[in-house]
Amino acid sequence: MTIRVAFLSAECEPWAKTGGLADVVDALARALGVLPDGVDGPVDVFLPRYRGVPVSAAAVGAGRVLRVPDPMAPAGMTEVTVIDVAADGYRLRLIDHPGAFDRDGFYGDDEGDFIDNAWRFGLFSRAALEALRADGRPIDVLHLHDWHTGPAPIFRDVRYADDPTLGRTAILLTLHNLAYHGWTPRERLRELGLTPGDGIVPTGADGLDLLRSAIERSEFVNTVSPTFASEALTPEFGMGLDSTLRGLGDRFVGILNGLDTTVWDPSTDTEIAATYSRADRTGKLAARADLLERVGFDAESDAAILGMIGRLDPQKGFDLLAAAAPALLDLGARIVVQGSGHPELAAPLRRLVAANPERIALIERFDPVMARRIYAGVDFFLMPSRFEPCGQGQMIALRYGSPPIVRRTGGLADSVVDEIS
């Protein structure tokens, strides 16, 4: 028996990425597409067409214009364009609405989160569901990812309950990060077409937690590692959702993310200075020397090279690295950091670089090519995350022969075996 599957996600590699969510969505869609007797045709992956998402003029020209419900539009309807792109083993379906998505950031800018994110991602969910309706073929499973897709279960239950295409669609919600809920305050509920006392938002409520609502309405919920699934049931790690998740019983599980070893392979990686493998690690020495030269360190140094890559976010533990860095430098280590995000987390790292320019480097941007060079060139890879639902950095580091040093939490505990990995 085959099933028809569609994904909704705010990120998908290589078109839009801030973290591991994008990698997982891309790799999973491709993997499902090659399962024998698994899915009925290529998986559809819906993604907002953010500014800068690469797409050919021909694909844009062939886009399909749909009128979709929009509570913020004067007539209650607005036009979006659905642009279909043949991806590697699946169909990427870009939702194009310049007013919502043609902005400098995916979720916010230097001033913070966009104030109208509820409207933006509500429109995204509506447009994706309307595109599936227009196709006219029933969808068996709608696979949602994180809070950005939280409006979709509400719309399925309220607007499409009797629809022959969507009414019987089962929803699987994957929780990649519980820290972000898509909280929508009372005064912005109208962006979703909601109001307190409407049967969805309780009377007197001061807003709606989109992630909690999606958890409650989904047929099945998973997170991305067994250990984090257990942790999420506790007040310490549940981010206020632990009681909701406990209420799901066996409808909530943890499934460890994997790594696409065809994408991450030091024996074929053309972005690093030299390829290498487990059988012949000579190229790793060249990759190490290349990294040191690129960041302005002594390429002949035999000091331990420590690397860290990720969002400058309190979750990731960059402040822990900044606090430990003076002691590590005193021991002779060299440190290479790549990340962007919270300015208050970047500031202490910048001060360390200013005081130790030949021993610590900060690459304050997302640079996927440089990230590969770091994975290949360091001696050890650091992931001191306070919590980590799964993480891919540690898996990539293992693949590239750079032993990860991690905190024992979430997916790090499931994928890094002490003194063995």
N, C-alpha and C positions, 0 to 999 in steps of 0.2 A: 504494500500500500504506500503510495506517495502522498505527500502533503504539500500544500502551497504556503510558502512562508514569506513574510515581509518584515524587514527591520525598520525601526525608527531610531535615529541616533543624531545627536548634535555634533558628532565628530566621526570621521572615517579617513584613515590613511589611504592615499597620500594627499587627499584634497583638503582636509581640515583637521588639524591635530594640535592639542596642547598637552596630551599625555597618553597613557596606555589605553584609554578607551578607544581611541582611533585605531590602534593596532589590532585590538581584539575584534572589533566590528569587521574590519577588512578581512582578517585571517579566518574568522568564523564563517563569514558569508562564502568565502572561497571554498572552505572545507566542506560545508554543507552541499555545495554545488557538485562535488565529485563523489558524494556518498551513493553507493548503488541502491536503487529503490528507496531513496531517501526523500528528496524534494521533487516536486512537479515543476520542472523548469528551473531557470536561474532564480536565486533569491533576489527579491527587490530590496534595495537599501535606500531609504529616504534620508536626505540630508539637506539642511538649508544651503542655499547658494550664497555663502558669505562673499564679501569683497575679496577678490584675489583668488577665488577658487578657479583653477584652470579648466576651461571648457572651450571647445572649438566653436567657431562661428556657425558652422554647419549644424552642430547639435543645438545651438541656441535657436537658429532659424527653424528647426524642426520641432521646437517645443510646443507643447499643447497648453492652450489657455483654458483655465477653468474658473468659473465663478464659485466662490466658496463663502460660507457664512463668516461674517466679521462684525462683531458687535460694535466696533469702533468706527466702522464705515458709515457714511451718511444714510445709505439705503440698507444697511445691515448686510451687504454683500460686497466682496471685493474680488478683483482678478489676480490670479497667480499664474505663473507659467511653470509647467512641469517639464524639465529637460532630462531626457533619458540618455545615459552614457553607457556604452558597453565597457564594463570594467573587467578585471581579470577573474572571470568565473562567476560574475554576478552582474545584475543591472543596477547601476547607480541612478537614482531618481532625485534630481536637484529641485528643490522648491524655491522658485525665484520670485521674490517680492522685494524690490529695492528699498522700500520704506522700512521694512523689517530687518533686512539682512545686509544691505550695502553700507556697512559701517566699519570703523577701524578695528573693532574687536569682535570676537564671537559672543561674549557674554557681558562685556563692559569695556571701559577704557581707563585711562589713568585716574579718572575721578571716582571710579568704582563701578559696580554693576549697573547696567542699563536699567532705568527705573521702569521701563515698559516690557521687561522680559516675559511677564505673564502673557501679554498680548502677542509678543513675537513667537513664543513657542506654542501658545494656543493656536495661533494661525498656522504654524507649521504642522501641528497634529491634524487640524481640520483639513488642510490641503492634502496631506498624505492620505487621509481616509477618503476624501472625495475623489482623489486619483484612483484609488483602489475600486471605489464604486463605479467610476466611469469605465474601468476595465471590464466590469460585468462578470468576473469570475470569482466565486467565493474564496475567501482567504481562510485557511485553517488555523494558522498560528500567526499572531502579531507579536513580534519580539521587540520589546521596548528596553531602552537603556537609560537609566538614571532619570533625575527629576525633570529634565527638559521635555520628556515625552509623557509626563504625568497627566496632561489634559486628555490624552487619547482614550484612556478607559472611561473617563467621565462622558465624553462625547459618544463612545460606543454604546454605553448603557442608556443614555438619555435620548440622543438623536437617532441612533441607528439600531435600536433594539429589535425592530421588526424588519430591518433591511435584509434582503436575501443574500447580499454579498458579505455584510459585516455582522449581522445579528447573531450568528452562531460562531463567530471567531473567538478562539481561545487566546488569552493574553498571557505571555511569559514576560515577566519583568526581571531584568538583571540589575542588581545593585552593585555598581562599581565603586561608589563612594557615598557613604551615608552622611558625610559632613554637610552636603548641600541638599536642601529640601525643596527649593523653589517656593519659599514662603511668600504668599501673596496677601498683603494686608487688605482689610475690609474695603478701603477706598479705591482699590485697584481691581476688585473682583469683577467689575463690569467689563474689564478687558477680556475676560473669559466668558462673558455672557451669564455670569452668576450673581446671586445676591443672597444675603442671609435669609433663611426661611424658605428657600426655594426647593427644599427636599434634598439638596446636595450639601449646601453650607448651613449648619444649624443656626436657628434664630439666636441672635445675640453674639455670634462668633465674631472675633476680631480679625478673622482672615481664614485662609485655607493653606494647609501644608500639602502641596501637590504630590510630593513623594509618598507621604502617608496615605493620601487618597488613592494613589495608584497601587500601593501595596494591598490595600483593603479590597480593591476591585479586581485585581488580577487573579486568574485561575491558579497560577503557580509563580513562585518567586525564588530566585536563586541569587547567591552572591558568589564571589570568584575564588574562594578557597574554603576548605572544610574548617580550618581553624578560625577564620574570620566569621564564618556562619555561627560558630559557637560563641565567639566573643560578642557578636552583634546582639545576642539575646541577653546581655548584661547591661546594667546602667552605665558602666564605665565606657563601653565601646558602642552601645546602641544608638547614641546621638539622639536620645529621646524617642526612638522608635522600637526599643527593645520589647515593650509590652505588646505592641502591634505585631511584631515578628513572632513573638512567642504564641500569639493567638492563631497563627497559621498552622501550627503543628507540623505535620509531615509535608505540607505544601511549601515549606521553606528549606532549602538545602544549600550546601556549599560545593561547588565544582571548581577544581583548580584550573585556572587558565593555563594554556600551553604557550609554546613559542613556535613561530613559523621558522623552522630551521633552514628553509630554502631562502628566506629573506635575510636571515642572520647566519652567515656562514663565512668564517675567516678564510676558508680555502678558496672562495670565489669572490670575495668582497673587493670590488674595484676601487673603493674609496679609501682604502688604507694603503700604507706605503709598500707593503709586501704581504702576499697571502701566506698562510701557514695552516697547519693542521695538528692534530694530536700526534701523528706519526713524525712530523717534521716541524718543529717550532722555531726554526731559524728566522722565519719572517717576522715573528713577534718581536725579536730584538730590533729589527729594522723599524717596525711600527712604533716601538718605544722611543727610539732615537728621533724619529720624525716628529712625534708628539712633543718631545722636549724642545726640539728646535722651534717648532711652531709657536710655543708659548713663551719662548725666550729663556729657557733654562739651558744649562750645560748639557749638551747631547751626550757627553761621555760620562755623566754622573752615574754612579752605582747606588745612589740613595734610593730608598723605597719611594715609589711614585703612587700616591693615593688619588683616586678620582671619584667625583660625585656629579651626578646629572639629575635634574628634575626641576619642578616648579619651586620657586622661592615661596614656600608656603609653610606655616607652622607645623603642619602634619609631617613634612618630610625631614625635619630635624636639622635644617641648615644652621639654626642657632646653636645646636649642640656641637656641630662641627666648628663653628666660629669660636665657641668656648674652649674646645679641645685643641684647636690649631696651634696656639703658642707652645703647648707641651709637645705636640707632634713635630713641630719645626725644631724644637730644642733637641729632639732625638735624631734629627737629620733628615726627616721626611720632606718630600716635595708634594704639593697639593695642587690639583687641577680641578676647578669647579665650573660647571656650565649650568646656568639656570636664569630665569627671569620671573618677575612677579613682585611680591611685596617689597617696596622700597626700604622698609624698616629692617627687613632681613638682609637686604643687599648691603646696607650701610656698614655693619661690622666687617663684612667680607672685603669691602672696598678699603677699609682702614688697614686691614691685614695686608692687602696687596700693596698699598702705598708704603708700608713699613718693610715689606719683604718681597720686592718685585722679582727677585731671582729665585724665590722659593715657593711662592703661591700665585696662581693665576686664576682670574675670574673672567669667564666668557659670559657676559650678561645678555644673552639672547638665545633663542631656540635655533640651533644650527644642526640639522640632522647629519650632515657630513662630518662635522667636527665631533659629534657624539660618537660616531663609529670609530673615529681615530682615538678618542679617549678610551672606549671599551677595549680596543686592541692594544693601546700603548701603556696603560697603567699596570702596576704590579698588583694592586688591590683596589677593589671597588667598594665604596662606602654607601650604605643605606641605613642610616640611623632613624628610620621612621618611627614616630610615636604610635601610629597605627598604619597598617598597610593591608587593605583587603586582599590584594594579591601582589601586584608589582611585576614588572617585566625586566627592570634593570638588572636584577640579580640573575635572572635566567640568561640574559644576553651576556653578562659578564662571565658566567660559567661557560657559555658557548665559545667565548673568545679567550678562554684560559686565564682570566683575571679573577682570582678568588674573591668572592664578595664577603664583606664584613657587615653583618646586619644585626638589627634588634630582633629578638625572638617574639615576633608578633604576626598575626594574620598569615598571609600567603608566604611571607618570608620564612616562617617556621615550617611550612609545608614543603618548601622547595629548596631550602639550604640545610643540608645535614651536617651538623657540627663535626669538624675534623675529617669529613668524608668528601663532601661536595667541593 
